[in-house]
Amino acid sequence: MIQTEKLKLLLEEQGIFADAAQLDQFNRYAEMLLEWNEKINLTAITDPDEILLKHFLDSALLLRYFPFPNKAAFLDVGTGAGFPSVPCTILRPDLKLTLLDSLNKRVVFLSELCKELGITAKCLHMRAEEGGKLASLREQFDIVTARAVAHLRELSEYCLPFVKKDGVFIALKGPDVRTELSEAQKAIGILGGKVERVVEYKLGDVGDRTLILIRKISHTSTKYPRNTAKIKKQPLN
């Protein structure tokens, strides 16, 4: 399916190391992604080499740029087909993974994927603004990620309520996010966060990527998250 030796080398170039068992997990992941993609829309990326680069390596780079604490409680919001969290958990099996998505078909795929890969994970079918109100999820996570197209201002309202005080929300973005970041600063502060690092890097020939690391410095008011209609109609700015 995928060239596991090529993936091994791509990871090693970034100071990330995968053993044979982990490379086998990545290979099975790619197989299942394409098998299920014929039934439900999981990804537009179906070329094996592009899966290596745009899904697996791009996800794994979080481990290079941010030192995940040992046994960290890790939530991926709007996870889709499991990116970036499942590749990170393959490489760091100590992480305590929760996957959240609003589409049940994707959650079914994620449940089967984790079972097949031997990953222990909670797979939740719910909207982020609903989950952020639940005591069982609110401010329970050391690390929250989102690889989403939403504006950082709205994305922060969906994600920061899940983050423990002193934990981190990491937004995976494309290039040139300076204007978006500036527009989101007020919302981030209202929600109890502070931008700690902005990491820009090049993903091979694919293009530029940005990681925005937001530290949770105070508790999020129980007013947030609001419902989606309010978040979109009355953004925090």
C-alpha positions as CSV (number, residue, x, y, z in Angstrom):
1,M,0.0,0.0,0.0
2,I,2.3,2.8,1.2
3,Q,6.1,2.8,1.0
4,T,6.8,2.3,4.7
5,E,10.5,2.8,4.2
6,K,9.9,6.1,2.6
7,L,7.7,7.1,5.5
8,K,10.4,6.0,8.0
9,L,12.9,8.2,6.2
10,L,10.6,11.2,6.1
11,L,9.9,10.9,9.8
12,E,13.6,10.5,10.6
13,E,14.5,13.6,8.7
14,Q,12.3,15.4,11.2
15,G,13.8,13.7,14.2
16,I,10.8,11.3,14.6
17,F,11.4,7.6,14.8
18,A,9.0,4.8,14.0
19,D,9.6,1.0,14.6
20,A,8.4,-1.8,12.3
21,A,5.2,-2.3,14.2
22,Q,4.3,1.4,14.0
23,L,5.1,1.5,10.3
24,D,2.7,-1.5,9.8
25,Q,0.0,0.5,11.7
26,F,0.5,3.4,9.3
27,N,0.2,1.0,6.3
28,R,-3.0,-0.5,7.7
29,Y,-4.3,3.0,8.4
30,A,-3.8,3.9,4.7
31,E,-5.5,0.7,3.5
32,M,-8.5,1.3,5.7
33,L,-8.7,5.0,4.8
34,L,-9.0,4.1,1.1
35,E,-11.3,1.2,1.7
36,W,-13.8,3.2,3.7
37,N,-13.3,6.3,1.4
38,E,-15.2,4.3,-1.3
39,K,-18.3,4.3,1.0
40,I,-18.1,7.6,2.9
41,N,-16.3,10.8,2.2
42,L,-13.1,10.8,4.4
43,T,-10.4,12.4,2.2
44,A,-9.8,13.8,-1.2
45,I,-6.2,12.7,-0.9
46,T,-6.0,9.1,-2.3
47,D,-2.5,8.9,-3.8
48,P,-0.3,6.8,-1.4
49,D,2.6,9.3,-1.6
50,E,0.3,12.2,-0.8
51,I,-1.1,10.3,2.1
52,L,2.4,9.9,3.5
53,L,3.1,13.6,3.2
54,K,-0.1,15.5,3.6
55,H,-1.7,13.2,6.2
56,F,0.9,11.2,8.1
57,L,4.0,13.4,8.1
58,D,2.0,16.6,8.5
59,S,0.2,15.2,11.6
60,A,3.4,13.7,13.1
61,L,5.2,17.1,12.9
62,L,3.2,18.2,16.0
63,L,5.5,15.9,18.0
64,R,8.5,17.7,16.6
65,Y,7.3,21.2,17.4
66,F,5.5,20.6,20.7
67,P,6.7,18.2,23.5
68,F,3.5,16.3,24.4
69,P,3.5,15.4,28.1
70,N,3.7,11.8,29.0
71,K,0.2,10.2,29.2
72,A,-1.4,13.4,28.1
73,A,-5.2,13.5,27.8
74,F,-5.5,14.4,24.0
75,L,-8.7,15.5,22.3
76,D,-9.0,16.0,18.5
77,V,-12.0,18.2,17.6
78,G,-13.7,17.7,14.2
79,T,-11.2,14.9,13.7
80,G,-12.6,13.7,10.4
81,A,-10.5,10.6,9.4
82,G,-8.3,10.9,12.5
83,F,-5.8,13.7,11.6
84,P,-3.7,14.8,13.3
85,S,-4.4,12.7,16.4
86,V,-4.2,9.1,15.2
87,P,-0.7,9.4,13.6
88,C,0.5,11.1,16.7
89,T,-0.9,8.3,18.9
90,I,0.6,5.6,16.7
91,L,4.0,7.2,17.4
92,R,3.1,8.0,21.1
93,P,0.9,5.2,22.3
94,D,1.0,6.5,25.9
95,L,-1.3,9.4,24.9
96,K,-4.9,9.1,26.1
97,L,-6.9,9.8,23.0
98,T,-10.4,11.1,22.5
99,L,-11.8,11.6,19.0
100,L,-14.8,13.9,18.4
101,D,-16.7,14.4,15.2
102,S,-20.2,15.5,14.3
103,L,-20.7,12.9,11.6
104,N,-21.6,9.5,12.8
105,K,-20.3,7.7,9.7
106,R,-16.8,9.1,10.4
107,V,-17.1,8.1,14.1
108,V,-17.9,4.5,13.1
109,F,-14.8,4.5,10.8
110,L,-12.7,5.8,13.6
111,S,-13.9,3.2,16.1
112,E,-13.1,0.4,13.6
113,L,-9.8,2.0,12.7
114,C,-8.7,2.2,16.4
115,K,-9.8,-1.3,17.0
116,E,-7.8,-2.6,14.0
117,L,-4.7,-0.6,15.0
118,G,-4.8,-1.6,18.6
119,I,-5.3,2.0,19.8
120,T,-7.4,2.6,22.9
121,A,-9.5,5.7,22.2
122,K,-12.9,7.2,23.0
123,C,-14.8,8.0,19.8
124,L,-17.5,10.5,20.3
125,H,-20.3,11.5,18.0
126,M,-21.3,15.0,18.9
127,R,-20.8,18.7,18.0
128,A,-18.0,20.5,19.6
129,E,-20.3,23.2,21.1
130,E,-22.3,20.4,22.8
131,G,-19.3,18.6,24.1
132,G,-17.7,21.8,25.5
133,K,-20.7,22.1,27.9
134,L,-20.4,18.6,29.3
135,A,-18.7,18.3,32.7
136,S,-17.1,15.0,31.6
137,L,-15.3,16.8,28.8
138,R,-15.0,20.5,29.8
139,E,-11.5,21.5,30.8
140,Q,-10.4,17.8,30.9
141,F,-7.7,17.8,28.3
142,D,-4.0,18.6,28.3
143,I,-3.9,18.9,24.5
144,V,-6.7,19.8,22.1
145,T,-6.1,19.9,18.4
146,A,-8.1,21.0,15.3
147,R,-7.2,20.7,11.7
148,A,-10.1,22.7,10.4
149,V,-10.9,25.4,7.9
150,A,-12.8,27.6,10.4
151,H,-11.5,31.0,11.3
152,L,-9.2,30.8,14.4
153,R,-11.6,33.1,16.3
154,E,-14.5,30.6,16.0
155,L,-12.2,27.6,16.3
156,S,-11.0,28.9,19.6
157,E,-14.5,29.1,21.0
158,Y,-15.1,25.5,19.9
159,C,-11.9,24.2,21.3
160,L,-10.6,26.2,24.3
161,P,-13.5,25.1,26.6
162,F,-12.1,21.6,26.5
163,V,-8.5,22.6,27.5
164,K,-7.4,22.3,31.1
165,K,-5.8,25.3,32.7
166,D,-2.1,25.2,31.7
167,G,-3.0,22.9,28.8
168,V,-2.6,23.7,25.1
169,F,-4.9,24.2,22.1
170,I,-3.0,23.6,18.8
171,A,-4.6,24.8,15.6
172,L,-3.2,23.4,12.3
173,K,-3.4,26.0,9.6
174,G,-2.1,26.8,6.2
175,P,0.2,29.7,5.2
176,D,-0.2,33.4,5.9
177,V,-2.4,33.4,9.0
178,R,-1.2,36.8,10.4
179,T,-4.4,38.6,9.7
180,E,-6.5,35.7,11.0
181,L,-4.4,35.5,14.1
182,S,-4.7,39.3,14.7
183,E,-8.5,39.1,14.3
184,A,-8.7,36.2,16.8
185,Q,-6.6,37.7,19.6
186,K,-9.6,39.2,21.5
187,A,-11.6,36.0,21.4
188,I,-8.6,33.9,22.6
189,G,-8.2,36.2,25.6
190,I,-11.9,36.2,26.4
191,L,-11.8,32.4,26.3
192,G,-8.9,32.2,28.7
193,G,-6.1,31.6,26.2
194,K,-2.9,33.2,25.2
195,V,-0.9,32.6,22.0
196,E,2.4,31.1,23.1
197,R,4.0,30.1,19.8
198,V,3.5,30.3,16.1
199,V,5.5,27.7,14.1
200,E,5.8,28.1,10.3
201,Y,7.2,25.3,8.3
202,K,7.3,23.9,4.8
203,L,5.8,20.6,4.0
204,G,8.0,19.3,1.2
205,D,6.8,20.6,-2.1
206,V,3.2,20.8,-0.9
207,G,3.5,24.2,0.6
208,D,3.7,26.2,3.8
209,R,2.0,25.2,7.0
210,T,1.4,27.0,10.4
211,L,0.9,25.6,13.9
212,I,-0.6,28.0,16.4
213,L,-0.1,27.0,20.0
214,I,-2.5,28.6,22.5
215,R,-1.9,28.2,26.2
216,K,-4.9,28.1,28.5
217,I,-4.0,30.6,31.2
218,S,-7.4,30.9,33.0
219,H,-10.7,29.1,33.1
220,T,-13.2,29.6,30.3
221,S,-16.4,31.3,31.4
222,T,-19.5,29.0,31.4
223,K,-21.1,31.3,28.8
224,Y,-18.9,29.6,26.2
225,P,-19.1,27.8,23.9
226,R,-22.3,29.4,22.5
227,N,-24.4,27.6,19.9
228,T,-23.1,27.6,16.3
229,A,-25.6,30.2,15.1
230,K,-24.4,32.7,17.7
231,I,-20.7,31.9,17.1
232,K,-21.1,32.6,13.4
233,K,-23.5,35.6,13.7
234,Q,-21.8,37.3,16.7
235,P,-18.1,36.4,16.6
236,L,-16.0,37.4,19.6
237,N,-14.1,40.5,18.4
